[in-house]
Structures are given as C-alpha cells and as structure tokens.
C-alpha cells in the first residue's frame, strides 16, 4: 500500500510524466495502465492526474499552484490582521478618552481596564499609543455645547475622536510597523 502511494506521488510530481503539452499528453496515455493498478479507494487520486496542471517555464508546477494558493491566503490573513490592529487602536483611543474624561467612578475603572487590554492586543509601537493619548487630551479640551448647556458631552467627544481624521492619520502612519 505504501509503495503504491509513493509511486502515485512520484507520478503526480514528476515533470516527465505530467500533462504539460500535446507530446506529454501522449506519453501520459501510454502510462495509463500503471494507474489502473491502483486500488478502488485511491481512484479519486487518479482524477488528480487527469486534471490540467499549471506549468511554469515548461515544468510541472503543482508546487507552484500550492504556493500561490497558500501565498494568497497568507496575504489575506496579513491584511485582515492590519484591519484588526487598526480597529484595536481606534478602540484604544475611545477607551483612553473615556478614562481621562471620567476621572472618577465605574466608567474610569472599566475604561482603564480596556486601555490595558487594547495595548496588550496591539502591535503598534509605543509612540502610536502616546500620540493617540495626546490626541484624546486635545479632543477632551474642545468645547462642545449641549442644547441645555449643562452637559460636557464627554462621550460625544470620545466618539468623535475615534472617528476622526487625525486618528486615521496616526493609524496610517504606524501601519507599516505592524
């Protein structure tokens, strides 16, 4: 059984037996009786042999195909990680703003915990977090006026910070570091 698997792998990965062009196609038909000796449980692997295969510079490239698939998957994962890191920095900004905006009470405690969690999850350099913290202080210093004039609108300032172009600029500036 192991010998049959090894011979099948050799057959699938050997450029001399692969389907690359018309001449090789004739050669593969001549080797078809070898494939008939496979046990029925391995018949699905025979279909792999009959599939058209990518060729690069005249050589069999099953390995190249696998590489391309894995590379595109890896690129998608890297991109997804960058998006997640940008979201984490945005959430850090919101948390640090709430923590500084509400110096006492339960909101401060919860926001402080969230700040620590987002720093631990983050991949940005320390400078990015410092810049975001300074930006949060600037947003909290802004004068927002409520209709009744009694509220500081701290939560509104923090939400505006998390959606601001200034924060986007910081995220873009440090994205190459992650």
Beta strands, then each sheet from edge to edge (+ up, - down):
strand 1: 55-56
strand 2: 59-60
sheet 1: 1+ 2-
end
